[in-house]
């Protein structure tokens, strides 16, 4: 009988047993960081918390939050809890808005990363006989490395092609018979566009079955487009450099996001007050790494907004669930008193017949007034049909139905918006 879970014992553990394990690991973690890191020791003393004060999972609320600013302040290795010579691998965020966040790993951390990624990819359906085309960019970014470690642990073949050189991607996909692709969702759609230009039908001319996508926000409508374009099942991956990289969640065949909660303790808080919210409420995700050695984090504020659930799933996994990310509190826009997330606009646009997958939200600020408009590329066929005012009106009406806000939409010529081999730039300022 085929194995249904990568780690059946852990992934189907009763919730009470899981919480007992979390508490045991949390107590050990607090003692560990208290003893081994000057910054954490000082933070805990300032909060008047001793390791012995952690008696229940709820006691985590006594601990101070950790922010991205804290991580940058202690760049590069200020939060390391091991000897530097015990670190065998280092990754980092892009650092586009300041100093990068550095993620150091011991040998045990690397093994842990491979394990949670194997769990995630196995839940997606990846198996030993698969060929994974790894089209995330290699380098300091965690993405490509996490997918490689997990796939190799399963025993799948990994094609380490990295991102870019899209025609070569298509040729390799065809020649090697890739059955799974790992990249950003926007890059997969650009690949489909290039494949069509090269005379291929993405749905029938390749052996792809599974898409493993992450590193950027994408709507359910965008997911449907990816699946339709390639004829695959598209799975969501979520992770952060600050936590471990990809591998924080496992999306099952039911397309539910199971948090790998034996390693990552999850809270949801009010972004405004920091108050912990009960399961079922939308708020900001906060993670504590329970088993990392080199760079453990306590109550890291992600700024990602989602809902946390503790309920059963038809797949048989018992770990807590989280919704797909609604957006980042950092990305939230306030226009004429209305809260707007870019994902809501994408969701509206993808419902319009004749739209391509390429659009940009243009943010304009005059004094204290922020206004939005959208530039969207119709498909080649729709562009040739003309009468684009009706296309624009349809898009504006769809956005209005979701936001109750009028956002002007302008149809622009296909292939005007720059394509990305990584994260697509969806919001621009003018």
DRENDRENNU-500532 format. One record per residue (C-alpha): residue number from 1; residue in three letters; z, x, y. Coordinates in Angstrom, 3 decimals, decimal comma. Each point is the difference from the previous one (the first is absolute). Layout:
DRENDRENNU-500532
seq:type:z:x:y
NUM:Ala:Z:X:Y
...
END
This chain:
DRENDRENNU-500532
seq:type:z:x:y
1:Unk:0,000:0,000:0,000
2:Unk:-0,955:1,464:3,406
3:Unk:2,888:1,205:2,146
4:Unk:0,542:-2,493:2,844
5:Unk:2,324:2,089:2,202
6:Unk:0,130:3,682:0,784
7:Unk:3,814:-0,019:-0,320
8:Unk:0,957:-3,281:-1,637
9:Unk:3,762:0,606:-0,040
10:Unk:0,201:0,688:3,743
11:Unk:-2,665:-2,424:1,240
12:Unk:1,507:-2,978:-1,866
13:Unk:3,657:0,879:0,621
14:Unk:2,153:-3,062:0,851
15:Unk:0,715:-0,173:3,735
16:Unk:3,773:0,345:-0,477
17:Unk:-0,526:3,174:-2,049
18:Unk:-2,429:1,332:2,624
19:Unk:2,522:-0,591:2,797
20:Unk:2,717:1,770:-1,993
21:Unk:-2,358:2,974:-0,367
22:Unk:-0,814:-0,089:3,727
23:Unk:3,693:0,051:0,908
24:Unk:0,718:2,895:-2,360
25:Unk:-2,887:1,969:1,499
26:Unk:0,910:-0,958:3,586
27:Unk:3,572:1,298:-0,409
28:Unk:-1,323:3,269:-1,441
29:Unk:-2,570:0,284:2,829
30:Unk:2,545:-0,446:2,811
31:Unk:2,250:2,682:-1,500
32:Unk:-3,049:2,254:-0,447
33:Unk:-1,273:-0,209:3,598
34:Unk:3,556:0,185:1,385
35:Unk:0,526:3,288:-1,832
36:Unk:-3,442:1,539:0,437
37:Unk:-1,371:-0,802:3,454
38:Unk:1,581:0,688:3,375
39:Unk:-1,898:-2,789:1,780
40:Unk:0,942:-2,677:-2,535
41:Unk:3,590:1,221:-0,094
42:Unk:0,237:-0,339:3,784
43:Unk:-1,716:-3,439:0,026
44:Unk:2,375:-1,369:-2,631
45:Unk:3,082:1,377:1,750
46:Unk:-1,160:-1,500:3,311
47:Unk:-0,338:-3,366:-1,777
48:Unk:3,501:0,546:-1,464
49:Unk:-1,367:-0,262:-3,551
50:Unk:1,180:2,115:-2,934
51:Unk:-1,754:0,024:-3,377
52:Unk:3,012:-1,788:-1,522
53:Unk:-0,596:-2,948:2,368
54:Unk:-3,161:-1,002:-1,914
55:Unk:1,357:-2,437:-2,579
56:Unk:-2,724:-2,692:-0,033
57:Unk:-3,716:-0,134:0,854
58:Unk:0,888:-1,977:3,126
59:Unk:1,988:3,010:1,217
60:Unk:-3,333:1,665:0,780
61:Unk:0,117:-2,039:3,220
62:Unk:2,802:2,322:1,176
63:Unk:-2,491:2,886:0,104
64:Unk:-2,025:0,791:3,132
65:Unk:-3,762:-0,463:0,007
66:Unk:-2,429:2,908:-0,157
67:Unk:-3,036:-0,141:2,283
68:Unk:-3,270:1,857:0,301
69:Unk:1,371:1,587:3,181
70:Unk:2,927:1,420:-2,017
71:Unk:-2,467:1,519:-2,466
72:Unk:-2,023:1,591:2,783
73:Unk:3,154:1,328:1,628
74:Unk:0,887:1,863:-3,200
75:Unk:-3,575:1,237:-0,622
76:Unk:-0,908:1,653:-2,287
77:Unk:2,849:0,461:-2,519
78:Unk:3,156:-1,210:1,768
79:Unk:0,620:-2,819:-2,490
80:Unk:-0,564:2,073:-3,132
81:Unk:2,943:-0,221:-2,426
82:Unk:-1,018:2,837:-2,332
83:Unk:-0,656:3,691:0,418
84:Unk:-3,412:0,664:1,535
85:Unk:-0,951:2,049:-3,066
86:Unk:0,419:-3,153:-2,141
87:Unk:-2,862:-1,708:1,885
88:Unk:-3,302:0,216:-1,881
89:Unk:-2,241:-2,324:2,055
90:Unk:-0,192:-1,225:3,598
91:Unk:-1,926:-2,883:1,558
92:Unk:-0,034:-1,412:3,518
93:Unk:-1,136:-2,997:2,019
94:Unk:-2,959:0,320:2,356
95:Unk:2,287:0,487:3,011
96:Unk:-2,444:-1,705:2,371
97:Unk:2,832:-1,295:2,187
98:Unk:2,261:3,048:-0,029
99:Unk:1,272:2,568:-2,461
100:Unk:-0,939:-0,881:-3,583
101:Unk:2,581:-1,290:-2,450
102:Unk:0,392:2,601:-2,733
103:Unk:0,569:-0,968:-3,637
104:Unk:1,293:2,847:-2,189
105:Unk:0,270:-0,396:-3,810
106:Unk:1,917:1,819:-2,719
107:Unk:-1,437:0,219:-3,525
108:Unk:2,061:-3,077:-0,930
109:Unk:-1,302:-1,861:3,069
110:Unk:-3,593:0,779:-1,006
111:Unk:0,718:-1,291:-3,518
112:Unk:1,562:-3,156:1,473
113:Unk:-3,048:-0,545:2,210
114:Unk:-2,330:0,293:-2,978
115:Unk:2,177:-2,454:-1,940
116:Unk:0,090:-2,757:2,658
117:Unk:-3,726:0,419:0,657
118:Unk:-0,748:-0,240:-3,735
119:Unk:2,068:-3,188:-0,036
120:Unk:-1,975:-1,364:2,972
121:Unk:-3,442:0,909:-1,346
122:Unk:0,826:-1,241:-3,501
123:Unk:1,024:-3,347:1,535
124:Unk:-3,463:-0,087:1,656
125:Unk:-1,626:0,395:-3,420
126:Unk:-0,834:3,735:0,060
127:Unk:0,006:1,502:-3,504
128:Unk:-0,635:3,330:-1,736
129:Unk:-3,708:-0,738:-0,527
130:Unk:-0,622:-0,658:3,713
131:Unk:-1,708:2,273:2,532
132:Unk:1,679:-0,157:3,415
133:Unk:-2,110:1,085:2,979
134:Unk:2,647:1,243:2,440
135:Unk:-1,594:-0,516:3,419
136:Unk:3,114:0,379:2,104
137:Unk:-0,027:3,108:2,162
138:Unk:1,682:3,015:-1,572
139:Unk:2,225:2,155:2,204
140:Unk:3,481:-0,553:1,442
141:Unk:-0,449:-3,788:-0,253
142:Unk:1,871:-1,350:-3,065
143:Unk:-2,620:-2,556:-1,110
144:Unk:-2,441:1,959:-2,167
145:Unk:2,728:2,087:-1,622
146:Unk:2,094:-3,006:-1,026
147:Unk:-2,952:-1,745:-1,650
148:Unk:-0,994:3,199:-1,788
149:Unk:3,510:0,573:-1,382
150:Unk:0,373:-3,573:-1,239
151:Unk:-3,445:-0,245:-1,582
152:Unk:0,390:3,342:-1,761
153:Unk:3,403:-1,053:-1,356
154:Unk:-1,721:-3,039:-1,540
155:Unk:-2,662:2,365:-1,383
156:Unk:-2,956:-1,352:1,995
157:Unk:-2,738:2,314:1,263
158:Unk:0,319:0,657:3,744
159:Unk:-3,095:0,833:2,040
160:Unk:1,494:1,970:2,917
161:Unk:-2,819:-0,726:2,440
162:Unk:2,150:-0,651:3,113
163:Unk:-1,344:-2,114:2,885
164:Unk:-3,271:0,369:1,902
165:Unk:-3,549:0,998:-0,988
166:Unk:-0,583:-3,632:-0,931
167:Unk:-3,440:0,380:-1,615
168:Unk:1,485:2,559:-2,363
169:Unk:2,834:-2,470:-0,736
170:Unk:-2,575:-2,567:-1,111
171:Unk:-1,951:2,489:-2,130
172:Unk:3,184:1,253:-1,668
173:Unk:1,184:-3,570:-0,599
174:Unk:-3,303:-0,753:-1,719
175:Unk:-0,386:3,259:-1,938
176:Unk:3,630:0,355:-1,152
177:Unk:0,404:-3,696:-0,821
178:Unk:3,131:-0,430:2,108
179:Unk:1,960:-3,082:-1,092
180:Unk:2,616:0,067:2,780
181:Unk:-0,087:0,972:3,666
182:Unk:2,915:1,068:2,202
183:Unk:-0,544:-0,005:3,781
184:Unk:0,660:-2,072:3,102
185:Unk:-1,425:-3,545:-0,203
186:Unk:-2,160:0,566:3,089
187:Unk:-1,533:3,116:-1,566
188:Unk:-0,852:-1,942:-3,180
189:Unk:-1,976:-2,476:2,116
190:Unk:-1,813:2,848:1,752
191:Unk:-0,818:1,453:-3,436
192:Unk:-1,484:-3,358:-1,022
193:Unk:-2,114:0,014:3,168
194:Unk:-1,292:3,512:-0,760
195:Unk:-0,621:-0,877:-3,662
196:Unk:-2,199:-2,901:1,105
197:Unk:-1,897:2,265:2,411
198:Unk:-0,613:2,338:-2,958
199:Unk:-1,530:-2,887:-1,969
200:Unk:2,970:-0,791:-2,253
201:Unk:1,678:-3,331:-0,636
202:Unk:3,760:0,788:0,190
203:Unk:0,780:-2,897:-2,333
204:Unk:-2,350:0,848:-2,866
205:Unk:-1,052:3,651:0,239
206:Unk:3,461:1,573:-0,497
207:Unk:2,798:-0,152:-2,572
208:Unk:2,834:-0,614:2,465
209:Unk:2,662:-2,473:-1,157
210:Unk:3,061:0,823:2,096
211:Unk:0,549:0,862:3,670
212:Unk:3,280:1,669:1,028
213:Unk:0,309:-0,435:3,749
214:Unk:2,573:0,860:2,629
215:Unk:0,784:2,061:3,112
216:Unk:-1,082:-2,766:2,395
217:Unk:0,676:-3,684:0,621
218:Unk:-2,573:-2,409:-1,454
219:Unk:-0,021:-3,771:-0,209
220:Unk:-0,365:-2,182:-3,095
221:Unk:-3,449:-0,918:1,283
222:Unk:-0,961:3,685:0,166
223:Unk:1,254:0,424:-3,570
224:Unk:-2,250:-2,859:-1,133
225:Unk:-2,962:1,675:1,747
226:Unk:0,677:3,301:-1,758
227:Unk:0,233:-1,748:-3,380
228:Unk:-3,148:-2,021:0,603
229:Unk:-1,987:2,994:1,250
230:Unk:0,853:2,294:-2,911
231:Unk:0,754:-2,567:-2,737
232:Unk:3,440:1,572:-0,592
233:Unk:3,689:-0,888:0,115
234:Unk:1,493:1,477:3,179
235:Unk:3,650:1,070:-0,117
236:Unk:2,402:0,755:2,819
237:Unk:1,992:3,248:0,215
238:Unk:2,833:0,512:2,450
239:Unk:1,908:3,143:0,838
240:Unk:1,122:2,292:2,788
241:Unk:0,226:3,767:0,395
242:Unk:3,648:-0,515:0,987
243:Unk:0,802:-1,679:-3,332
244:Unk:-2,182:1,818:-2,571
245:Unk:-3,622:-0,847:0,845
246:Unk:-1,776:-2,712:-2,032
247:Unk:2,027:-1,275:-2,952
248:Unk:2,605:-2,139:1,762
249:Unk:-1,428:-3,189:-1,547
250:Unk:-1,905:-1,044:-3,124
251:Unk:-2,484:-2,861:0,414
252:Unk:-0,313:-1,904:-3,277
253:Unk:-2,827:-2,114:-1,424
254:Unk:1,471:-2,993:1,885
255:Unk:-0,569:2,007:3,219
256:Unk:3,720:0,035:0,715
257:Unk:1,523:3,121:1,554
258:Unk:2,955:1,162:-2,104
259:Unk:2,206:2,545:1,762
260:Unk:0,885:2,973:-2,205
261:Unk:3,586:-0,877:0,848
262:Unk:1,679:2,296:-2,512
263:Unk:-1,068:2,799:2,374
264:Unk:-0,433:-1,762:3,367
265:Unk:2,762:-2,308:1,235
266:Unk:-1,505:-2,565:2,357
267:Unk:1,451:-2,016:2,858
268:Unk:-1,607:-2,316:2,536
269:Unk:1,503:-0,061:3,489
270:Unk:-0,602:-1,722:3,302
271:Unk:-2,194:2,414:2,001
272:Unk:1,873:-1,016:3,158
273:Unk:3,654:0,029:-1,083
274:Unk:0,017:2,170:-3,136
275:Unk:1,848:-2,787:-1,832
276:Unk:-0,635:-0,115:-3,768
277:Unk:-1,910:-3,118:-1,066
278:Unk:0,327:-1,921:-3,256
279:Unk:-2,851:0,096:-2,562
280:Unk:-2,846:-2,345:0,929
281:Unk:0,076:0,835:3,717
282:Unk:-2,654:1,965:1,838
283:Unk:1,216:3,141:1,718
284:Unk:-0,334:3,762:0,243
285:Unk:0,056:1,930:-3,267
286:Unk:2,719:2,649:-0,323
287:Unk:0,014:2,433:-2,939
288:Unk:2,568:2,331:-1,530
289:Unk:-1,242:2,521:-2,576
290:Unk:2,481:0,001:-2,866
291:Unk:-1,233:2,915:-2,113
292:Unk:-1,829:2,535:2,193
293:Unk:1,453:3,497:0,267
294:Unk:-1,703:1,984:2,776
295:Unk:-0,388:-2,721:2,629
296:Unk:2,038:-3,135:-0,680
297:Unk:-0,031:-2,657:2,731
298:Unk:2,771:-2,470:0,819
299:Unk:-0,982:-3,360:1,471
300:Unk:-3,346:1,110:1,402
301:Unk:-1,462:-2,549:2,419
302:Unk:-3,682:-0,337:-0,877
303:Unk:-1,025:-2,393:2,848
304:Unk:-2,022:-1,825:-2,683
305:Unk:0,522:-3,766:-0,046
306:Unk:0,123:-1,830:-3,325
307:Unk:2,050:-2,412:-2,133
308:Unk:2,315:1,234:-2,787
309:Unk:0,476:-2,235:-3,079
310:Unk:2,179:0,050:-3,083
311:Unk:-1,800:-2,353:-2,369
312:Unk:-1,763:0,060:-3,360
313:Unk:-3,674:0,830:-0,492
314:Unk:-2,353:-1,193:-2,735
315:Unk:-0,941:3,616:-0,767
316:Unk:3,466:0,575:-1,514
317:Unk:1,179:2,611:2,499
318:Unk:3,442:-0,720:1,432
319:Unk:0,114:2,373:2,965
320:Unk:0,302:-1,581:3,469
321:Unk:-3,176:-0,968:1,818
322:Unk:-1,294:0,489:3,504
323:Unk:-2,800:-1,828:1,767
324:Unk:-3,033:1,837:1,284
325:Unk:0,704:1,648:3,355
326:Unk:-0,522:-2,457:2,840
327:Unk:-0,288:2,865:2,480
328:Unk:2,038:2,682:1,664
329:Unk:2,400:-0,972:2,735
330:Unk:-1,626:2,925:1,867
331:Unk:-3,437:-1,706:-0,337
332:Unk:1,213:-3,367:1,216
333:Unk:-1,746:-1,164:3,182
334:Unk:1,292:-2,571:2,448
335:Unk:-2,795:-1,867:1,769
336:Unk:0,784:-2,890:2,377
337:Unk:3,345:-0,406:-1,722
338:Unk:-1,566:-0,137:-3,486
339:Unk:0,936:2,581:-2,681
340:Unk:-3,208:1,343:-1,585
341:Unk:-0,441:2,288:-3,005
342:Unk:-3,422:1,624:-0,572
343:Unk:0,084:-1,252:-3,622
344:Unk:-0,010:-3,613:1,257
345:Unk:-3,226:0,604:1,932
346:Unk:-1,567:1,710:-3,027
347:Unk:0,997:-2,941:-2,172
348:Unk:-1,794:-2,399:2,399
349:Unk:-3,142:2,135:0,335
350:Unk:-0,498:0,442:-3,740
351:Unk:-0,374:-3,791:-0,358
352:Unk:-3,155:-0,028:2,154
353:Unk:-3,282:-0,275:-1,871
354:Unk:-2,362:2,844:0,847
355:Unk:2,660:2,453:1,188
356:Unk:0,039:3,552:-1,321
357:Unk:3,230:1,860:-0,726
358:Unk:-0,158:1,888:3,285
359:Unk:1,808:-1,047:3,163
360:Unk:2,220:1,376:2,743
361:Unk:2,737:-1,638:2,055
362:Unk:-0,249:1,112:3,616
363:Unk:3,287:0,088:1,904
364:Unk:-0,177:0,029:3,797
365:Unk:3,030:0,342:2,231
366:Unk:0,011:-0,793:3,725
367:Unk:3,436:0,472:1,492
368:Unk:2,400:-1,868:-2,288
369:Unk:-2,719:-2,269:-1,389
370:Unk:-1,466:0,798:-3,449
371:Unk:-3,216:-1,697:-1,084
372:Unk:-1,932:0,201:-3,254
373:Unk:-3,622:-0,343:-0,977
374:Unk:-1,839:0,672:-3,237
375:Unk:-3,273:1,788:-0,719
376:Unk:-1,384:-0,947:-3,411
377:Unk:-3,104:1,044:-1,897
378:Unk:-1,916:-2,775:-1,747
379:Unk:-1,887:0,922:-3,167
380:Unk:-3,574:1,260:0,471
381:Unk:-1,376:-3,371:-1,125
382:Unk:2,238:-1,976:2,342
383:Unk:-0,868:2,301:2,922
384:Unk:-3,719:-0,574:-0,595
385:Unk:0,491:-3,781:-0,005
386:Unk:1,139:0,090:3,630
387:Unk:1,954:-2,897:1,579
388:Unk:3,020:2,269:0,083
389:Unk:1,827:-2,226:2,476
390:Unk:0,764:-2,396:-2,886
391:Unk:1,228:2,956:-2,105
392:Unk:2,304:1,039:2,865
393:Unk:1,244:-3,561:0,526
394:Unk:0,822:-0,395:-3,705
395:Unk:2,019:3,232:0,062
396:Unk:1,840:-1,007:3,178
397:Unk:0,865:-3,405:-1,477
398:Unk:1,285:1,547:-3,226
399:Unk:2,221:2,428:1,935
400:Unk:1,256:-2,869:2,161
401:Unk:0,905:-2,028:-3,106
402:Unk:2,307:2,809:-1,155
403:Unk:1,418:1,277:3,307
404:Unk:-0,355:-2,976:2,332
405:Unk:-1,434:2,569:2,408
406:Unk:-3,543:0,403:1,337
407:Unk:-1,342:3,482:-0,801
408:Unk:-3,626:0,651:1,096
409:Unk:-2,281:1,284:-2,772
410:Unk:-3,200:1,958:0,629
411:Unk:-2,584:0,555:-2,739
412:Unk:-1,295:3,573:0,066
413:Unk:-2,893:1,631:-1,823
414:Unk:0,674:1,050:-3,615
415:Unk:1,071:3,660:-0,468
416:Unk:1,254:0,281:3,600
417:Unk:3,673:0,489:-0,916
418:Unk:0,779:3,514:-1,328
419:Unk:0,737:0,016:-3,750
420:Unk:3,091:1,720:-1,387
421:Unk:0,534:1,855:-3,265
422:Unk:3,753:-0,508:0,386
423:Unk:1,951:-2,515:2,048
424:Unk:-2,234:-2,248:2,087
425:Unk:0,854:-0,187:3,697
426:Unk:0,223:-3,744:0,540
427:Unk:1,692:-0,148:3,440
428:Unk:-1,410:1,930:2,966
429:Unk:1,068:0,053:3,640
430:Unk:-2,333:-0,193:2,954
END
